[in-house]
């Protein structure tokens, strides 16, 4: 699907994207800019809209209205009035006292994605920033500015800590990542690129750190990784089905028709396709439950990832500034400030939690299939797939290793989103904990890949032991695997080979 507003050069590569309104930021546009090399331009209508709303906001401010974060302090100090000199200093000051994160930096694509999301949020004018700030953000995206945003210590209402680190670099403070991913002072970057830091105007400091931007960018990266893991889980499950010589009835087209759950028909079709043209004789009796419910659990995990993608797309175009400036276009002289909780990304957090739970089931299911492959009573092969049972222990140690990973997986069962506290003496008394929730999803995906690699190792050995032609896709996988791992011929050190298999499948 080609995103609207996307120009292409003669080679068909994304070249330039013009943004007009916030909703122009689709997932396709996001990927073209952050994952590709597309440049961002701003429609004249967008700049005119932003300038007009800014002018209207300033006139409204002149009436003496109280505006949080402009003529008052923030958080527990929201009742503290600011004089004219303090109001002028506040936009920069906001970006200093909240940059408290530590640890390794977020990936460059995530922080650049956050810059793009923040720019899109400004285009409808509700944040009442200047067109100059929008143009500055677009220019910095186009010339490769990559803020250094630490990834730990981010729990807060909204994502103020993370966005303070992100926005600091715009005003010439903090650090950026160079081409090698090494942090360097941002002033060096500005000198090298012949650019000048931005001087934020009233309300712009607040707008830069309000709402969400880094969380949907981080979630998008995790969604991509989890999507790939689930696709490979289908392939690995099919390999285990071949290794066990399991009957194929559990993947019949009628399975999805009898239980009309989202994605079940597609899941059974995917397994049938992977098992197509198999020459392995099937066992007469039905396989263990872990083999028969594979399409149901994989379909549920896919559905959860689809819901997460929808929540990410919605969050990318959700304006979470507080306050926003609302105006009736039919009465240009009127307007009001709307103080609300749109910075609280509850829907995205819930989608992340649901995806994490569903993906956790994938790892647990993989361990069960691995165990069944080693059971001679079920497989009809040698105990523990040993070459010389007794002398060789076989692959039982792979299952033991996987059990350590499933223990870690189960330890992640509790959702961080339920573990929020309160800050600012009760002024900020509910938090999404979106970053700990995202970190949990990242850990689950990492663990799942390792469990699946152990399962695949055993499944390939079992397929070899069948001495029959597997389905085309499994045969192709077996050939690729045997190019990096020799066939099993007795006990040996498995760790390095599992590492190579992990790299083959997921890297």
Secondary structure, DSSP 8 states (H G I E B T S, - for coil): ---TTEEE-TT--EEEEEE-SGGG--HHHHIIIIIS--EEEE-HHHHHHHHHHHHHHHHHHTTT---TTTTB--GGGTT-B--HHHHHHHHHHTTTTT---EEEE--HHHHHHHHHHHHHHHTTSTT---HHHHHHHHHHHHTT--B--EEES--SSTTHHHHHHHHHGGGT-SEEE-TTS-EEEHHHHHHHHT-------TTHHHHHHSS-SHHHHHHHHHHHHHHHHHHHHHHHHHHHHHHHT--SGGG-HHHHHHS--TTHHHHHHHHHHHTTT------SS---HHHHTHHHHHHHHHHHHHHHHHHHHHHHT----SSEEE--TTSTT--EEE---TT--HHHHHHHHHHHHHHHHHHHHHHHHHHHHT-HHHHSSSGGG-SSBTTB-TTHHHHHHHHHHHHHHHHT-S-GGG----BGGGTB-----HHHHHHHHHHHHHHHHHHHHHHHHHHHHHHHHHTS---HHHHHHHHHHHTTS----S----HHHHHHHHHHHH-
